[in-house]
Amino acid sequence: MGALIQREDGKVLLCESHKWPGFYTVPGGHVELGETCEDALVREIREEVGLDIKVVDLVSIQQVIYPSEFWKKAHFIFFDYLCEVQGNQTVRVDENEIQSTIWSEPKEALELNVDRYLRHFLLRLIDKSVPFSVTWK
């Protein structure tokens, strides 16, 4: 599960994480037993970047099997959500999962070093004709 967190000015939060070396990513994580996806996302965002968010929309679903960009062998099912920052807040990275952050316009983010999963997420946010669900092997 991941979140494109958007501010009032339309910019989205991109993160650098040692788990996705050399690529920008988005904050997120896994669902704990008994949590909804949305509750887990609110918790993970608060833990990783210190922001209180509102979950707005499920933008895409991506099945990612053994991504070469990830630091270890894994199989993910990404539920990609658009979220809004609640009020005027400052990002506070946890430094365990996230090392640094930047705010970027979604179209400008496509010109940065983003992996194919974040690229799909951004493209889907910009253009709803992009497929909702994809599988990457």
Secondary structure as UniProt FT lines:
FT   STRAND          2..6
FT   TURN            8..9
FT   STRAND          12..16
FT   TURN            18..19
FT   TURN            21..22
FT   STRAND          24..25
FT   TURN            33..34
FT   HELIX           37..49
FT   STRAND          53..65
FT   TURN            68..69
FT   STRAND          75..85
FT   STRAND          100..104
FT   HELIX           106..109
FT   TURN            110..111
FT   HELIX           116..126
FT   TURN            128..129
FT   STRAND          133..136
//
